[in-house]
Amino acid sequence: MTRGAILPLLLLLAAAPSQAAEYRRPTAAQIEEMRRWLCPNGGSPVRGVPGRCNAGGRRSAAAGSGFGSAAPGWDRGLPAASHVQSSCPEGTRPVLARGHDDVMRCLPG
């Protein structure tokens, strides 16, 4: 294409009306419908974390144990980890875990 043919084409494109649809903000009812679809068990979507919903007013976001916590606070009241292998309960026997040389699992037997 020559330079003389490009200029009229650019002017024609600049003068043509835009084909993009005008943006319309969703109504309150549409927002509520989207929230119910995204979070069917209550709460509302967490911004920046796709697939996550907050607890729906049952607790604040600051009360949780952090990002990705499925059951915050489940470990409350348990003693701190000792990082020592404890003995296996009655009815089980210690077996070396596959792929480890220092990890024992308690299996029935």
C-alpha positions in Angstrom: 0.0 0.0 0.0 1.3 3.4 -0.8 1.6 6.3 1.6 -1.1 8.2 -0.4 -3.7 5.3 0.2 -3.0 4.9 3.9 -3.9 8.5 4.8 -7.5 8.4 3.5 -7.9 5.0 5.2 -6.8 6.3 8.5 -9.0 9.3 8.2 -12.0 7.0 7.4 -11.3 4.8 10.4 -10.9 7.8 12.7 -14.3 9.3 11.6 -16.2 5.9 11.9 -18.2 5.5 15.0 -16.8 3.1 17.6 -18.1 -0.5 17.5 -17.4 -1.2 21.2 -20.5 -1.3 23.4 -20.9 1.3 26.0 -20.0 0.2 29.5 -22.9 0.1 31.9 -22.4 -0.5 35.6 -24.3 -3.5 37.0 -27.4 -2.8 39.1 -27.6 -3.7 42.7 -29.8 -6.7 41.8 -27.2 -7.9 39.3 -24.4 -7.5 41.8 -26.3 -9.5 44.4 -27.1 -12.2 41.8 -23.4 -12.5 40.9 -22.4 -12.7 44.6 -24.9 -15.5 45.2 -23.5 -17.4 42.1 -19.9 -16.9 43.2 -20.5 -17.6 46.9 -23.5 -20.0 47.1 -22.8 -20.8 50.8 -22.9 -17.1 51.8 -20.3 -14.4 52.2 -18.9 -12.3 49.4 -16.0 -12.8 46.9 -12.6 -11.8 48.2 -10.9 -9.3 46.0 -7.7 -10.5 44.4 -8.2 -14.2 45.4 -10.2 -16.0 42.8 -12.5 -18.7 44.1 -12.5 -17.4 47.7 -15.4 -16.0 49.7 -15.3 -14.4 53.1 -17.3 -15.8 55.9 -20.4 -13.7 55.4 -20.1 -11.7 58.6 -19.5 -14.6 60.9 -16.0 -13.3 61.6 -13.8 -10.6 60.2 -11.0 -11.2 57.7 -8.4 -10.3 60.4 -9.6 -13.1 62.7 -8.5 -15.8 60.3 -5.3 -17.8 60.4 -4.2 -16.4 57.1 -4.6 -16.9 53.4 -5.8 -20.4 52.3 -6.8 -21.5 55.8 -9.7 -23.9 55.3 -10.6 -24.1 59.0 -9.1 -21.2 60.9 -8.5 -21.9 64.6 -8.8 -25.7 64.3 -5.5 -26.2 66.2 -6.4 -23.9 69.2 -5.8 -25.7 72.4 -3.4 -28.3 71.0 0.2 -28.6 72.4 3.0 -27.2 70.3 4.7 -29.6 67.9 7.7 -31.4 69.5 9.2 -32.5 66.2 9.9 -35.9 67.8 8.5 -39.2 66.5 6.0 -40.5 69.1 5.3 -44.2 69.6 2.6 -45.8 67.5 -0.8 -46.4 69.1 -1.9 -49.9 70.1 -2.8 -52.1 67.2 -0.4 -50.4 64.7 3.3 -50.9 63.9 6.0 -48.4 62.8 6.9 -48.7 59.1 9.5 -46.6 57.2 7.7 -44.1 55.0 8.3 -44.6 51.3 11.0 -42.3 49.9 12.2 -41.3 53.4 14.9 -42.6 55.7 13.8 -40.7 58.8 10.0 -40.7 58.7 8.0 -43.5 60.3 4.3 -44.2 59.7 2.0 -46.2 61.9 0.2 -48.9 59.9 -2.3 -51.4 61.1 -0.8 -54.7 62.0 
